[in-house]
Amino acid sequence: MALDAPSQLLSRDYTSVWHPYGRDSDHEALLPITHGAGALLFTEDGRAIIDAISSWWVNLHGHAHPALTEAIARQSTLLSQAIFGSCTHEPAVTLAERLLALLPANHQCVFYSDDGSTAVEVALKLAMQYWHNNHTPRTRFLALEGAYHGDTFGAMSVSERGVFTNSFGELLFSVDLLPFPGEPSAEDSCLAALDAALRNEPVAALIVEPLVQGAAGMRMYRPEILDEMIARVRPAGALVIFDEVMTGFGRTGHLFACQQTLHQPDLICLSKGITGGILPLGVTTMTGAIREACRTEDPNKTFFHGHSFTGNALSCACALASLDLLLSPACTAARERITERHAAFLGYLRRNYPTVASRHHGTILAVDFPHEVPTGYIHPLRHYLLREFLSDDILLRPLGNTVYVIPPYCITDEQLYRIYESMKRVLAILSGSAPFTLANKQISA
């Protein structure tokens, strides 16, 4: 069957499809993709677009990686899906065993779900039920300002109140938000607010995105301050949840961000890169104490939570193949190479644009592009930046005025340098050192 012309496909899309976080003004920037290979996405009109953000941070090894597609194909001839409430199978058990071997030793059990948001929901419900089952109910949570943990109701509740949650405010449970400890001057404020919160009613759990806050603009903070936060929470008995949906699977330079802290969480949420970005899968891991409190013969203490596709065999088989790739020497070397290239580009930025905020942690690079409007997710510069980078055949989806690069580990140096050169070009425009400035561009809020 012949492909539709791009204009026909986009017209049909506009009529019948609603895209996430989409507005009508975003529709013209949609890319009609036919296929992908490595770090590239190919459009109907023959463009090869560098996927510099791993398609929302999920794609670890590149598009259409043969090891992953072959693993799915093999598994599909055996078992695609079986109700996990009544069955088990080799891919799910083996994946749980392999994940637990890589995570902190105090983690002893895996609960499967569908994606990052559901992995967080599971963690929040487990924390509440842990205290309920121990006859000391606690329902109060602590989180960091700027947090984003997902779009389901529990995940929204422990996230920053703002554009993502404004329509649902009255339905979200109350959470104490602590100052984000991204700067040395803010670390003391965070710890003081934490101490004050712990002096009030008992806390069920502290939930954080360890070391890097994603949707808030790739904001970064030191592992030492996170360790200090956990050290102060422990005497109060509160649980600790690490939302490693984005930071997991090598993004921060280690396999998991928790490997950079001395104190370990009680619950860890994983998703995004777990299958190499091929199929949806969520994981919540927990300590033995939480498992024993919630996995019991007492029906009143049962953890009544599940999803239709929990433990999907295809997703688990794909995740196992992705783990094989992730742990290979070639992938380790690739992550180290990307980290080194990011560090070198950061050096260039700090020498040539000292007033522009830039940072990197492992394979994550972020730059706050200059503009006089206050920062935020709906910053009007976002649309200009998205289109400007697409004109260079590079997919960078800014968080407001923050441009970040989280590439697939298969990305080549040539592709990385193209991304950096495009960022340099646009920075020159916005800084007034290029022939035209942002004031000459049409930007809509």
FIBADREN-528438 format. One record per residue (C-alpha): residue in three letters; x, y, z. Coordinates in steps of 0.001 Angstrom, whole numbers, plus 500000, padded with zeros to 6 digits. Each point is the difference from the previous one (the first is absolute). Layout:
BEGIN
ALAXYZ/...
***
This chain:
BEGIN
MET500000500000500000/ALA501389503408499081/LEU500866502363502805/ASP497847503065500512/ALA501612503313499172/PRO501160501683503216/SER497313502650499766/GLN497303497323499696/LEU501350498036502950/LEU500220503100502204/SER496482500998499000/ARG498666496560500920/ASP501994500113503249/TYR498516503376500944/THR496500498641499448/SER500325496743501932/VAL502974500084502426/TRP500715501961503184/HIS503702500205500805/PRO501392500241503565/TYR500476503554501271/GLY498776501135496580/ARG498417503257498937/ASP498750500922496532/SER503038502231499514/ASP502279496986500571/HIS498459497973497198/GLU501937501634497187/ALA503270498821501608/LEU498987496314499993/LEU502370497748498108/PRO498387497310497778/ILE502406497140500783/THR500268496886497845/HIS502823498140501747/GLY503021500337502257/ALA503548498671500100/GLY502637500668502614/ALA499724503594501207/LEU497996501048496930/LEU496298500379499242/PHE499005500137496327/THR497092502044498666/GLU497751499408497013/ASP501746502719498018/GLY503402498378500512/ARG501422502035502861/ALA502272498263502518/ILE499374501557503435/ILE502472499489502849/ASP498018498850503046/ALA502035501940502555/ILE497540499328502846/SER499616496227499591/SER496290500459499215/TRP499091501277503473/TRP503027498457501714/VAL499027496385499315/ASN502190498869497107/LEU503311498698501307/HIS501479498075497093/GLY498471501569496894/HIS496882499478497938/ALA499210496555498593/HIS502982498400501712/PRO500179496428498653/ALA500803498390503361/LEU496812501452501478/THR497712499327497066/GLU501311496445499749/ALA499395499417503717/ILE496401501145499565/ALA499544497820496930/ARG501366496901501799/GLN497822500575503034/SER496897500590497867/THR500229496444498682/LEU499860498665503572/LEU497859502321502117/SER498918503579499482/GLN497772500574503005/ALA498561498003502886/ILE498008501299502943/PHE502655500703502631/GLY497508499683502831/SER499775496264499309/CYS503165499183498041/THR503721500562499917/HIS502595499530497283/GLU503734499882499449/PRO500568503528498604/ALA498303501703502972/VAL501789497924502645/THR503397500269498325/LEU499646503756499527/ALA499095500465503672/GLU503013497945501064/ARG502370501931497745/LEU498690503405501059/LEU500242499168503691/ALA503608498862499481/LEU500827503477498654/LEU498102502013502624/PRO500818500588503699/ALA500187496818502041/ASN497049501018502186/HIS497641499727497008/GLN498463496544499866/CYS496850500132497871/VAL498683501385496694/PHE496448501164499255/TYR499242500449496285/SER497756502652498464/ASP499732501863496694/ASP502057503213500037/GLY501741502568502178/SER496885501615501369/THR498490496661501039/ALA503323498955501541/VAL499770503114502185/GLU496344499296500836/VAL500992496529501165/ALA502765501434502198/LEU497683502565501603/LYS497306497414500682/LEU502536497531501394/ALA501353502674502346/MET496505500791501277/GLN499031496362500337/TYR503264499178501767/TRP499050502372502807/HIS496353498934499961/ASN500921496329500274/ASN502331500801502897/HIS497094501659501836/THR501655503451499950/PRO498300501721497057/ARG502010502733498303/THR498846501832496877/ARG502273503053499903/PHE502681500320497306/LEU502975502270499467/ALA501338500941496554/LEU502214502621498405/GLU498840503229498398/GLY499998499572496237/ALA499312496270500269/TYR498291498164497167/HIS499067496371500631/GLY497330499348497378/ASP496480500838498904/THR497842497585501995/PHE498386501389503142/GLY502422498750502625/ALA502976500940497839/MET498535503466499431/SER499430500401503736/VAL503709499576500808/SER500993502318497138/GLU500385503759499822/ARG496672501802499693/GLY499830501831496696/VAL498940499756496385/PHE499830496180500113/THR497755499889503072/ASN498010503256500092/SER496768498399498791/PHE500064497348502719/GLY501246501852503091/GLU497049499265502271/LEU500249496278499296/LEU503708499607500840/PHE501157499048503474/SER502150502485501873/VAL503789499660499868/ASP502758502020501679/LEU502340501316497307/LEU503571500679501111/PRO502238502666498373/PHE501994498530497136/PRO503651499625501157/GLY501601500773496646/GLU502282502752501274/PRO502161500008503154/SER497947502899501349/ALA496802497931499604/GLU501293496859501694/ASP499661501419503516/SER496476501226499222/CYS499039496549498783/LEU501355498299503110/ALA498362502553502293/ALA496631499476498303/LEU500488496251500241/ASP500735500183503723/ALA496917502170500539/ALA497792497603498050/LEU501254497019502005/ARG499109501738503257/ASN496350500100498952/GLU497748496982499450/PRO501681496726498974/VAL501200499695496403/ALA499224496929497887/ALA502781500587497477/LEU502361502423498314/ILE499927499687496189/VAL502687501497497760/GLU501376499850496499/PRO503547499179501070/LEU502710502450498849/VAL498096501315496942/GLN496495501445499764/GLY498838499320496452/ALA496926501988498996/ALA500977502924502250/GLY502836500752497579/MET502608497320500670/ARG500836501647503324/MET502860498281501792/TYR501099499661503610/ARG502791498299501921/PRO499816496406501260/GLU501411501233503329/ILE496956502160500698/LEU497694497128499076/ASP501868497780502438/GLU499559502633502711/MET496272500171499304/ILE499652496228500333/ALA502097499992503176/ARG497553502477501580/VAL496907498140498809/ARG501066496608501348/PRO499708500782503743/ALA496425501156499366/GLY499224496585498519/ALA498887501363496617/LEU500566497920496889/VAL502051501307497065/ILE498914499655496358/PHE502402500558497100/ASP498213500775496744/GLU502650498710497587/VAL497659499895497033/MET502266502427498137/THR503308499668501879/GLY500173496209499798/PHE501858497826497508/GLY503160502041499688/ARG498770503554499499/THR501908501498502947/GLY503272498213499247/HIS499212497042502269/LEU497486497278499256/PHE497721501603502597/ALA500195503308501856/CYS499647498128503313/GLN503515498657499426/GLN501278503523500686/THR498465500274503478/LEU501123498361503229/HIS496467499663501355/GLN497613497864497973/PRO496271500447499351/ASP497252497637501086/LEU498200500127496647/ILE501348500618496477/CYS497870500822496954/LEU501297499021496549/SER498678500290496462/LYS500923501961496819/GLY503299498400498958/ILE499277496614501562/THR499052498431496636/GLY502390502154498003/GLY497062502188499028/ILE498191497296498032/LEU497060498881502168/PRO498257501413503105/LEU500940498553503380/GLY500040501336503554/VAL501797498563503025/THR499837500817503697/THR502573498281502200/MET499829499841503777/THR501701498830503149/GLY499143496739501693/ALA498225501865502814/ILE497535501614497592/ARG499439496724498181/GLU499281498117503214/ALA497617502683501258/CYS497928499936496797/ARG500327496420498737/THR498025498128502607/GLU497319497366500461/ASP497803502570501759/PRO497551501150497285/ASN499583503347501753/LYS503713500689499516/THR500219498900496364/PHE501468502499497553/PHE497037500233497650/HIS501698501508496985/GLY500536498694496483/HIS499943500789496284/SER498735497962497068/PHE503476499841498449/THR501970499571503228/GLY503103497907499354/ASN499408499930496250/ALA502214497291498546/LEU501010501969496909/SER501023503028502049/CYS501965497876502467/ALA501821498151497208/CYS500850503314498368/ALA501253501380503335/LEU502289497004500430/ALA501501500580496554/SER500417503691500802/LEU501812499123503241/ASP502414497813498028/LEU500812502957497759/LEU500197502459502906/LEU502502497880501935/SER502235499354497002/PRO503464501624499878/ALA499003501763496773/CYS497042501741501654/THR502064500951503051/ALA502595501545497697/ALA497269501828498058/ARG498568501546503169/GLU503460501113501077/ARG500618501504496562/ILE496729501965500069/THR500800501247503507/GLU503427501198498848/ARG498540501766496933/HIS497389501718502164/ALA502702501144502428/ALA502089501447497147/PHE497009501866498561/LEU499143501287503468/GLY503510501411500205/TYR499432501828496702/LEU496717501464501250/ARG501484501223503257/ARG502905501660498204/ASN497891501667497333/TYR496655500498501761/PRO500869500426503693/THR496569501465500832/VAL498120497049498483/ALA499157497295502542/SER501216496604498829/ARG500572496660501703/HIS500453496305499391/HIS499837496783501971/GLY501052496851498193/THR498309499885496601/ILE497579502840500900/LEU500881503503498759/ALA497812503067500623/VAL500292503645498970/ASP497673502847501027/PHE499710502104496857/PRO499919503758500719/HIS496794502008499857/GLU498463502785502072/VAL496775498095500798/PRO500039498021503293/THR500723496309499634/GLY497366497281500020/TYR498672497071497972/ILE497706502213497881/HIS502727502575499357/PRO499289501545496552/LEU503580499322498881/ARG499247496262499995/HIS498169500022496667/TYR502621502133498292/LEU502774497705501214/LEU498192496826498939/ARG499516501292496470/GLU503474501471499743/PHE501662496681500862/LEU497664498094497695/SER501209502262497189/ASP503389498346500620/ASP498349496545499964/ILE500467499580503757/LEU497200499042502395/LEU500498501912503245/ARG496804500489502014/PRO500777502890502377/LEU498632500228503535/GLY499034503652499786/ASN503252501793499217/THR502080497008501162/VAL501491497977497164/TYR501193496561501027/VAL501814497193498225/ILE499425496392501110/PRO501090497982496978/PRO499793496283499280/TYR503276498351500954/CYS500568499034496357/ILE500284503640498900/THR503155500746498043/ASP502475502786500676/GLU499037501588496676/GLN496345500090501074/LEU500912501427503408/TYR502104502728498390/ARG497083500888497716/ILE497821500443503085/TYR502610502164501714/GLU500504502122496866/SER496263500569499700/MET499844501063503656/LYS502926502359499441/ARG498263501505496973/VAL496768500666501881/LEU501874501326503042/ALA501754502476497744/ILE496630501156498664/LEU498518500470503472/SER503134501720501297/GLY499934502561497202/SER503344498926498547/ALA498384498588496856/PRO498631502129497118/PHE496468500021501489/THR498546499767503500/LEU497009498464501685/ALA498204503339499818/ASN499657499422496249/LYS498338496622500542/GLN496299499421500470/ILE499378498133503269/SER496595498996501335/ALA499387499102503620/
***
